Amino acid sequence: MRLRKLDRAVSYKEKVYEEIKSAIIAERLKPGQQLNGRKLAEELGISRTPVREAIQMLESEGWVKTEPWKGTYVLDITEQDIEEVFQLRMSLETLVIELVIQKIDRKEINKLDEFVKQQVDYCREYKADEFIKTDRDFHMYLADLTGNRRLIQILNNLSDMMRRLGIKAIKTQERYKETIEEHKNIVRGLKEKNLLKAKEAMMHHVLKTKENVYKHWKDAKNNVEKEEGA
C-alpha cells in the first residue's frame, strides 16, 4: 500500500478522505483489503482522528465497510453498482448532448479535440490513470457547457465511481483506441450540429464502456471463485 504523506497544515478529514478514496479508485487499496487506522495515520504522517473521521465518511458513501471481528475493509464493486451508474450515465450524458448541441462553438469544439489528442498520447504511452482522468475531463467539460448546475453536480458526484469503473474498463490497448474513436464520433456529431448523430455516438460510447466494465468485473469475479475453489 502506497499513500502520499500529507502536509500537516492541510491534514483535515476531507484531505484524508480524498487520499484514501483515490487509492481505492486506483486500486492501490484493493477490494477486501483491511484499513488499519493506526497504520494509515502513520503512512499519511498525521494523527488518527482525521483518519477515523474520513473512514466514517467513506463508509457512509459505500466505499468501505466496518464489521465486528473483521474490522474495516474496502468494498468491491457489485453488479448493482455497474447497472445503476450506467443507467444514470445513459440518461444524463445524452441529456448533456441535447443541451449543448445548438450552442457549442468552435473554441469549445477545439477544447474537446484537445482532450482527444491527449488521450491519443496517453494511449501510445499506455498511461491508464492519465487516460481515465482525461476521459473524465472530456465528459465533465461537456457537462459544464450545459450551464445546468444540478446536472453538473449529479455528474460530479458520479465521477468518482466512474473513475473506479474506468480502471476496470481500460485493460487493453484495443479499448484505449475504441474509446478515442468513440470520443471523436461524439465531437464529429457536435461539430455538424447533428443531434441524432451526436446522441447515438454518446449512447454507443456509454454502452461499450458498460460492456467492458461488466466483462472485466465478471472475469475478475470468476477468477476469485476459481482460486477459492482450488
C-alpha positions in Angstrom: 0.0 0.0 0.0 1.4 3.4 -1.0 -0.3 6.6 0.2 1.3 10.0 -0.1 2.2 11.8 3.2 0.0 14.8 3.8 1.1 18.3 4.8 0.2 18.7 8.5 -1.1 22.2 7.7 -3.9 20.7 5.5 -4.4 17.4 7.2 -8.2 17.7 7.6 -10.5 14.8 7.3 -11.5 15.9 3.8 -7.9 15.6 2.6 -7.6 12.1 4.2 -10.9 11.2 2.7 -9.8 12.2 -0.8 -6.4 10.4 -0.5 -7.9 7.1 0.7 -10.7 7.3 -1.9 -8.1 8.0 -4.7 -6.1 4.9 -3.5 -9.3 2.8 -3.7 -10.2 4.1 -7.2 -6.6 3.4 -8.5 -6.7 0.0 -6.7 -3.7 0.9 -4.6 -6.1 -0.2 -1.9 -7.6 -3.4 -3.1 -11.2 -4.7 -2.6 -11.3 -6.7 0.7 -8.1 -5.0 2.0 -8.3 -4.1 5.6 -7.8 -0.5 6.7 -5.9 -0.1 9.9 -6.4 3.4 11.3 -3.1 3.5 13.2 -1.1 2.3 10.1 -2.9 4.7 7.8 -2.2 7.6 10.1 1.5 6.6 10.3 1.7 6.3 6.5 0.0 9.6 5.9 2.0 11.3 8.6 -1.0 12.6 10.6 -2.9 11.8 13.8 -5.6 9.1 13.9 -8.6 11.4 14.4 -8.9 12.7 10.8 -8.3 9.1 9.5 -11.1 7.8 11.7 -13.4 10.6 10.5 -12.5 10.1 6.9 -13.2 6.4 7.2 -16.7 7.2 8.6 -17.3 9.4 5.5 -16.2 6.7 3.2 -18.4 4.1 4.9 -21.4 6.4 4.6 -20.8 6.5 0.8 -20.3 2.8 0.4 -16.6 2.8 -0.3 -15.6 0.8 2.8 -17.4 -1.3 5.5 -16.8 -2.0 9.1 -17.9 -5.3 10.6 -17.5 -6.8 14.1 -14.4 -9.0 14.4 -13.5 -8.2 10.9 -12.6 -4.5 11.1 -12.9 -2.0 8.2 -12.2 -3.2 4.7 -12.6 -1.9 1.1 -15.8 -2.8 -0.6 -15.7 -4.3 -4.0 -17.8 -3.1 -7.0 -21.1 -5.0 -7.3 -23.2 -5.8 -10.4 -25.8 -3.4 -9.0 -23.2 -0.6 -8.8 -22.5 -1.1 -12.5 -26.2 -1.1 -13.5 -27.1 2.0 -11.5 -24.1 4.0 -12.7 -24.6 3.3 -16.3 -28.4 3.8 -16.2 -27.7 7.3 -14.9 -24.9 7.9 -17.4 -27.0 6.9 -20.4 -29.8 9.3 -19.3 -27.7 12.2 -18.2 -25.0 12.2 -20.8 -27.5 12.1 -23.7 -29.3 15.0 -22.0 -25.9 16.9 -22.0 -25.8 16.4 -25.8 -29.3 17.8 -26.2 -28.4 20.9 -24.1 -25.2 21.8 -25.8 -25.7 20.8 -29.4 -27.0 24.2 -30.6 -24.9 26.5 -28.5 -21.4 24.8 -28.6 -18.9 27.0 -30.5 -15.7 26.5 -32.4 -13.5 27.3 -29.4 -15.3 24.7 -27.3 -15.1 22.1 -30.1 -11.3 22.7 -30.2 -11.1 22.1 -26.5 -12.8 18.7 -26.9 -10.4 17.9 -29.7 -7.5 18.8 -27.3 -8.8 16.2 -24.8 -8.9 13.6 -27.6 -5.4 14.4 -28.7 -4.2 14.0 -25.1 -5.8 10.6 -24.9 -4.0 9.6 -28.2 -0.7 10.4 -26.5 -1.6 8.5 -23.3 -2.7 5.5 -25.4 0.7 5.4 -27.0 2.4 5.5 -23.6 -0.2 3.2 -22.0 -0.8 5.6 -19.1 -4.1 4.4 -17.7 -4.5 6.9 -14.9 -3.9 9.9 -17.2 -6.1 8.4 -19.9 -9.0 7.9 -17.5 -8.6 11.4 -16.0 -8.7 12.9 -19.4 -11.8 10.8 -20.2 -13.5 12.3 -17.1 -12.3 15.8 -18.1 -13.9 15.3 -21.6 -17.2 14.4 -20.2 -17.3 17.0 -17.4 -16.3 19.7 -19.8 -19.3 18.8 -21.9 -21.5 18.9 -18.8 -20.1 22.3 -17.7 -21.1 23.7 -21.1 -24.8 23.0 -20.3 -24.8 25.6 -17.6 -27.2 23.3 -15.6 -25.8 23.4 -12.1 -27.8 20.5 -10.8 -26.9 18.3 -13.7 -23.2 19.2 -13.3 -23.4 18.4 -9.6 -25.0 15.0 -10.2 -22.4 14.0 -12.8 -19.6 15.3 -10.4 -21.0 13.0 -7.7 -20.9 10.1 -10.1 -17.5 10.8 -11.4 -15.5 9.1 -8.6 -17.4 5.8 -9.2 -17.0 6.3 -13.0 -13.2 6.6 -12.5 -13.2 3.4 -10.5 -15.2 1.6 -13.1 -13.0 3.2 -15.8 -9.9 1.4 -14.3 -11.7 -1.8 -14.9 -12.8 -0.9 -18.5 -9.4 0.2 -19.8 -7.5 -3.0 -19.6 -6.3 -3.4 -23.2 -4.8 -1.2 -25.9 -7.7 -2.1 -28.1 -10.2 -0.5 -25.7 -8.0 2.7 -25.5 -8.3 3.0 -29.2 -12.0 2.3 -29.3 -12.6 5.0 -26.6 -10.7 7.5 -28.7 -12.8 6.7 -31.8 -16.0 6.9 -29.8 -15.0 10.4 -28.5 -14.1 11.5 -32.0 -17.6 10.4 -33.2 -19.2 12.4 -30.4 -17.2 15.5 -31.3 -18.0 15.0 -35.0 -21.7 15.0 -34.3 -21.4 18.1 -32.2 -19.4 19.9 -35.0 -22.1 19.1 -37.5 -24.8 20.2 -35.1 -26.4 16.8 -35.8 -28.4 15.9 -32.7 -29.2 12.3 -33.7 -25.6 11.5 -34.7 -24.1 13.0 -31.5 -26.6 11.3 -29.2 -26.1 8.0 -30.9 -22.4 8.4 -30.6 -22.7 9.1 -26.9 -25.1 6.2 -26.3 -22.7 3.9 -28.2 -19.8 5.1 -26.1 -21.6 4.6 -22.8 -22.9 1.2 -23.8 -19.4 0.0 -24.9 -17.9 1.2 -21.7 -20.5 -0.6 -19.7 -19.9 -3.8 -21.7 -16.2 -3.6 -21.0 -16.6 -2.9 -17.3 -19.0 -5.8 -16.9 -16.8 -8.2 -18.8 -13.7 -7.4 -16.7 -15.7 -7.4 -13.5 -17.2 -10.8 -14.4 -13.8 -12.2 -15.3 -12.3 -11.0 -12.1 -15.1 -12.5 -10.1 -14.8 -15.8 -11.8 -11.0 -15.9 -11.2 -11.6 -15.3 -7.5 -14.1 -18.1 -7.3 -11.7 -20.4 -9.1 -8.9 -19.5 -6.6 -11.2 -20.1 -3.7 -12.3 -23.4 -5.1 -8.8 -24.6 -5.8 
